Amino acid sequence: MDYDVIIIGGGPTGLNCAIAAHKENLSYLIIEKGVLVNSIYHFPINMTFFSTSPVLEIGGIPFISHGDKPTRREALEYYRRIVETFDMNIHLLEEVKNIAEKEAGFDVVTNKGQYSSANIIVSTGYYDTPRLLDIPGEQLPKVKHYYDDPHVYIGMDVLVIGAANSACDVALECHYKGANVTMAVRGDDLYAKVKYWIRPNIENRIKEGSIKAYFNTTVKEIKDGSVILVTPEGEIEIKNDFVLAMTGYLPDYNFLRKLGLEVNTEENCVPAHNDESLESNIPGVYVAGVICAGLRTNKLFIENTRDHGEKIISDIVKKREHAEVV
Ligand SMILES: Cc1cc2nc3c(=O)[nH]c(=O)nc-3n(C[C@H](O)[C@H](O)[C@H](O)COP(=O)(O)OP(=O)(O)OC[C@H]3O[C@@H](n4cnc5c(N)ncnc54)[C@H](O)[C@@H]3O)c2cc1C
């Protein structure tokens, strides 16, 4: 067997699991299909976390940030230092394609090779799969499911779809950079859990009319130079250069099912797992991090999944000790 455990995904959770494995002297390999902490790398360029830095710390390594809440850039540096400090065994830019169960353990097949491991941790997050609108025009290049740099939107007519924290953040940042921002909100208000330091600002911009918000509104079609909105007053067509669809993300269920993981369709499509050990329906395969919440992506985040590594590794160690005794 090449490893005691292979960790799929080099996000905060994958690194956290690696630290737990290291502490128990288990051999491990993290396989990450993108760059280190690929999701965070692709977060908006000027993004500030909603968590304070101490509650994001892993492995007892202090997370130093200039403000109370760290920026994306500070987080990238933090995770880089984590990998360096623990001299982590990580393969970047290598994608896991499948796993195959063997008589003992698993073969992990990637686009670059194959490795055997006694256990697998699937910590693949959700940021690679946007929730699509499924409307005509969604495939146009002006439609973005990922927001990066506001500079692009200076002087442009921008439609922001959504009403949660990301949508409000994006609407405000683009507005302050000189975009003409319109929001399309499906419900009759902004998301109830919009952070307390964002809500008054966006509400006041909407009230004064500097950001135009359509509530109880859906987007029917996106065209080259306009969008069609269905508002309570009927359909309207407004001028548009860019659509920023901040409608959230979901775990890659095709990938999870390909691995053989069962998904609880009755309960927010949560990948089946034991709450204590995080072991999935396949003995020896564990799920970790934000994917454990399935479609309820606002339920789990870095802050409240930092115990996942320890839970899983202690289960692996317990089973190994038991096997040795038997
Ligand atoms: C804009 C935004 C702001 C957020 N702010 C906060 C915050 O302030 N505080 C907080 O606690 N949480 C926050 N979250 C939530 C949390 O930070 C992220 O979801 C976090 O990245 C989750 O960590 P993870 O390791 O579980 O998943 P991810 O960070 O998404 O890591 C999964 C990794 O798996 C890799 N991967 C996927 N499939 C494969 C494959 N087949 N082979 C190899 N690698 C693969 C991906 O490339 C990715 O790097 C935020 C989320 C977003 C979107």
The ligand as an SDF file (V2000), in Angstrom:
LIG
                    3D

 53 58  0  0  0  0  0  0  0  0999 V2000
  -16.8650   33.8020   -1.3010 C   0  0  0  0  0  0  0  0  0  0  0  0
  -16.7730   32.8540   -0.1300 C   0  0  0  0  0  0  0  0  0  0  0  0
  -16.4150   33.3450    1.1240 C   0  0  0  0  0  0  0  0  0  0  0  0
  -16.2810   32.4860    2.2190 C   0  0  0  0  0  0  0  0  0  0  0  0
  -15.9190   32.9850    3.4430 N   0  0  0  0  0  0  0  0  0  0  0  0
  -15.7780   32.1500    4.4920 C   0  0  0  0  0  0  0  0  0  0  0  0
  -15.3930   32.6390    5.7930 C   0  0  0  0  0  0  0  0  0  0  0  0
  -15.2250   33.8310    6.0060 O   0  0  0  0  0  0  0  0  0  0  0  0
  -15.2590   31.7450    6.8070 N   0  0  0  0  0  0  0  0  0  0  0  0
  -15.4560   30.3960    6.6370 C   0  0  0  0  0  0  0  0  0  0  0  0
  -15.3020   29.6480    7.6040 O   0  0  0  0  0  0  0  0  0  0  0  0
  -15.8260   29.9290    5.4190 N   0  0  0  0  0  0  0  0  0  0  0  0
  -16.0000   30.7620    4.3740 C   0  0  0  0  0  0  0  0  0  0  0  0
  -16.4180   30.2670    3.1510 N   0  0  0  0  0  0  0  0  0  0  0  0
  -16.6850   28.8470    3.0300 C   0  0  0  0  0  0  0  0  0  0  0  0
  -15.3580   28.0870    2.9440 C   0  0  0  0  0  0  0  0  0  0  0  0
  -14.2950   28.9810    2.9710 O   0  0  0  0  0  0  0  0  0  0  0  0
  -15.0450   27.4970    1.6840 C   0  0  0  0  0  0  0  0  0  0  0  0
  -16.1270   26.8280    1.1790 O   0  0  0  0  0  0  0  0  0  0  0  0
  -13.8020   26.5980    1.9160 C   0  0  0  0  0  0  0  0  0  0  0  0
  -12.9520   26.7860    0.8400 O   0  0  0  0  0  0  0  0  0  0  0  0
  -14.2180   25.1580    2.1340 C   0  0  0  0  0  0  0  0  0  0  0  0
  -13.0990   24.3510    2.3570 O   0  0  0  0  0  0  0  0  0  0  0  0
  -12.9990   22.8510    1.7940 P   0  0  0  0  0  0  0  0  0  0  0  0
  -11.5680   22.4770    1.9450 O   0  0  0  0  0  0  0  0  0  0  0  0
  -14.0390   22.0050    2.4290 O   0  0  0  0  0  0  0  0  0  0  0  0
  -13.3560   22.9750    0.2500 O   0  0  0  0  0  0  0  0  0  0  0  0
  -12.5250   23.7630   -0.8810 P   0  0  0  0  0  0  0  0  0  0  0  0
  -11.7480   24.8770   -0.3150 O   0  0  0  0  0  0  0  0  0  0  0  0
  -13.4780   24.0690   -1.9650 O   0  0  0  0  0  0  0  0  0  0  0  0
  -11.4670   22.6870   -1.3470 O   0  0  0  0  0  0  0  0  0  0  0  0
  -11.7950   21.6160   -2.1840 C   0  0  0  0  0  0  0  0  0  0  0  0
  -10.6210   21.3720   -3.0940 C   0  0  0  0  0  0  0  0  0  0  0  0
  -10.8200   20.1250   -3.7740 O   0  0  0  0  0  0  0  0  0  0  0  0
  -10.2820   20.2520   -5.0660 C   0  0  0  0  0  0  0  0  0  0  0  0
  -10.8680   19.1950   -5.8890 N   0  0  0  0  0  0  0  0  0  0  0  0
  -12.1570   19.0710   -6.2680 C   0  0  0  0  0  0  0  0  0  0  0  0
  -12.3160   17.9490   -7.0260 N   0  0  0  0  0  0  0  0  0  0  0  0
  -11.0940   17.3740   -7.1210 C   0  0  0  0  0  0  0  0  0  0  0  0
  -10.6060   16.1960   -7.7790 C   0  0  0  0  0  0  0  0  0  0  0  0
  -11.4130   15.4000   -8.4890 N   0  0  0  0  0  0  0  0  0  0  0  0
   -9.2890   15.8970   -7.6690 N   0  0  0  0  0  0  0  0  0  0  0  0
   -8.4580   16.6860   -6.9450 C   0  0  0  0  0  0  0  0  0  0  0  0
   -8.8630   17.8170   -6.3060 N   0  0  0  0  0  0  0  0  0  0  0  0
  -10.1680   18.1480   -6.3940 C   0  0  0  0  0  0  0  0  0  0  0  0
  -10.6800   21.6700   -5.4880 C   0  0  0  0  0  0  0  0  0  0  0  0
   -9.8610   22.1360   -6.5260 O   0  0  0  0  0  0  0  0  0  0  0  0
  -10.4820   22.4380   -4.1770 C   0  0  0  0  0  0  0  0  0  0  0  0
   -9.2030   23.0220   -4.0550 O   0  0  0  0  0  0  0  0  0  0  0  0
  -16.5460   31.1020    2.0550 C   0  0  0  0  0  0  0  0  0  0  0  0
  -16.9270   30.6110    0.8030 C   0  0  0  0  0  0  0  0  0  0  0  0
  -17.0510   31.4740   -0.2790 C   0  0  0  0  0  0  0  0  0  0  0  0
  -17.4910   30.9180   -1.6000 C   0  0  0  0  0  0  0  0  0  0  0  0
  1  2  1  0
  2  3  1  0
  2 52  2  0
  3  4  2  0
  4  5  1  0
  4 50  1  0
  5  6  2  0
  6  7  1  0
  6 13  1  0
  7  8  2  0
  7  9  1  0
  9 10  1  0
 10 11  2  0
 10 12  1  0
 12 13  2  0
 13 14  1  0
 14 15  1  0
 14 50  1  0
 15 16  1  0
 16 17  1  0
 16 18  1  0
 18 19  1  0
 18 20  1  0
 20 21  1  0
 20 22  1  0
 22 23  1  0
 23 24  1  0
 24 25  2  0
 24 26  1  0
 24 27  1  0
 27 28  1  0
 28 29  2  0
 28 30  1  0
 28 31  1  0
 31 32  1  0
 32 33  1  0
 33 34  1  0
 33 48  1  0
 34 35  1  0
 35 36  1  0
 35 46  1  0
 36 37  1  0
 36 45  1  0
 37 38  2  0
 38 39  1  0
 39 40  1  0
 39 45  2  0
 40 41  1  0
 40 42  2  0
 42 43  1  0
 43 44  2  0
 44 45  1  0
 46 47  1  0
 46 48  1  0
 48 49  1  0
 50 51  2  0
 51 52  1  0
 52 53  1  0
M  END
$$$$
